[in-house]
Amino acid sequence: MRIALCNEVIAPMSFPRQCEYAAKLGYDGLEIAPYTLSDEPHRLGSAQIAAARAAAAEAGVVITGLHWLLIKPAGLSISTRDDAVRRRTVEVMLALVEQCAELGGRYLVHGSPHQRRIDPGDTKAAALARARDCFAAVAERAEKAGIVYCIEPLSADQTPLINTLAEAAALAESIGSRAVRSMLDCSAAGRMETAPLAALVDKWLPPGMIAHVQVNDRNRRGPGQGEQRFAPLFAALVRHGYEGDIAVEPFDYVPDGPAAAARAIGYVRGILEALKS
């Protein structure tokens, strides 16, 4: 299991500096939020992508994948009734699939809650059907690129669409592509799921639905900075032979981004070392 840091946590640093800092702390890689690289991240050129890969390689880390996919450019949505907006959104999604592969990533995490809201006067069923069509539209490209496109369940206070692993799994299964799966965000799961994290792994990892894990507390701070306990989660991942990546993704940086990143990797590595003994 590779441990990555979601790079927006230390976004005030330049990208090469982010790579250096993550490596110094003991992370294996960075999970990139494309908006931190450009206001039009889907239009990054080959030279910019090569420079990012080179910066990571020089620091001794890898780029594991992408997340927060649709923050920029503005005005995107997978659920709106506006056909033109959805077409533009799918174009961005397809471009980010290619970009992820070029960066050396293995997965994309599609959270972006504000870009999957329900239009006024619309129905949840109709909005969900449009979202499903957008995910289906990128499946073939993801398969060809050899990466996994993860539908991220998020809490209901962020979005009314796709709030549990069961809902994400049903959506992925309806598409019928092994390149479209789900993932486990611990903060969202802590708010929305009735089962504990380890039980979710026991249920959804064996059928291959959990393709990625993001660790954060239900209070939105880093792992170890709240009431959730992560040792049972890691024990379940080890028990099932999970070989994917784990990304540290706090939203509330306490006391600040660099310190939150440092505290989280110490906590996670401590659990993993204890499991080895």
Sequence and secondary structure as in RCSB ss.txt:
>XXXX:A:sequence
MRIALCNEVIAPMSFPRQCEYAAKLGYDGLEIAPYTLSDEPHRLGSAQIAAARAAAAEAGVVITGLHWLLIKPAG
LSISTRDDAVRRRTVEVMLALVEQCAELGGRYLVHGSPHQRRIDPGDTKAAALARARDCFAAVAERAEKAGIVYC
IEPLSADQTPLINTLAEAAALAESIGSRAVRSMLDCSAAGRMETAPLAALVDKWLPPGMIAHVQVNDRNRRGPGQ
GEQRFAPLFAALVRHGYEGDIAVEPFDYVPDGPAAAARAIGYVRGILEALKS
>XXXX:A:secstr
 EEEEEGGGGTTS HHHHHHHHHHHT SEEEE GGGT SSGGG  HHHHHHHHHHHHHHT EEEEE STTSSSSS
  SS S HHHHHHHHHHHHHHHHHHHHHT  EEEE  GGGG   TT  HHHHHHHHHHHHHHHHHHHHHHT EEE
E    TTT SS  SHHHHHHHHHHHT TTEEEEEEHHHHHHH SS HHHHHHHHTTTT EEEEEE  TTSS TTS
SS   HHHHHHHHHTT  SEEEE  SS SS HHHHHHHHHHHHHHHHHHHH 
